[in-house]
Structure formats: C-alpha cells, structure tokens
Amino acid sequence: VSSERENGATIYEAAVQTNLELELSDRGKLLTTEIAIPVAALPSAVTRALVSKGAISEAEVMITDSGVVFEVEVGNTEITVDASGKILQQVEEVDEPGDDED
C-alpha cells in the first residue's frame, strides 16, 4: 500500500500480484479501479486513435465515478483515451532512481 497527494487530498493505492489496482481516499472511498487487460482487448476506436503514436506495450481499463477510460503505454508515454478514441491526456513518464515498479 502506498499513498500520494492528488489535488490536495491523500490517495491510498493498493496493488497485489494481480491485474487489479484500487485507489482509495483517506476516508476509504473507492476512487479508481484499474484492471490490466491484453492490448488486443482494447476497443478498435482506441487502437485506431493511437496507431500513429507507436506500439502499445501495456493497457488498463480505468473505472471511476465519471466513467470508463483506457490507459495505455506507448514508449515512455502514458496516454488516457475514452472508448470513442478521444485522447484525454498524455503524460511522459520519467523513471526515478529506485522505481522498479515496471
């Protein structure tokens, strides 16, 4: 279990040796459920939207109060896409010393 600050609130994250990751608020409210999925299981609209970005190495479906989105890794970039293929966010990941999560 780890914690981090997001938008002024403490968020707790628990991950075990499964394809499931949960993010909980400091009051125990479920904020996000992330499930690792095979790249081949992504909706075709998502893969079409990312074809020019490069090869997708990892994929997750994220379930939040506001809906379902897909988070994929292309190279060192994490891209969040909705089911229609609209790119919502792109974040370049920077490896930090001692971060051996991947």
Stockholm file with secondary structure:
# STOCKHOLM 1.0

chainA/1-102         VSSERENGATIYEAAVQTNLELELSDRGKLLTTEIAIPVAALPSAVTRALVSKGAISEAEVMITDSGVVFEVEVGNTEITVDASGKILQQVEEVDEPGDDED
#=GR chainA/1-102 SS CEEEEETTEEEEEEECSSSEEEEEETTCCEEEEEEEECGGGSCHHHHHHHTTTCCEEEEEEEEETTEEEEEEEETTEEEEEETTSCEEEEEECCCCTTCCCC
#=GC SS_cons         CEEEEETTEEEEEEECSSSEEEEEETTCCEEEEEEEECGGGSCHHHHHHHTTTCCEEEEEEEEETTEEEEEEEETTEEEEEETTSCEEEEEECCCCTTCCCC
//
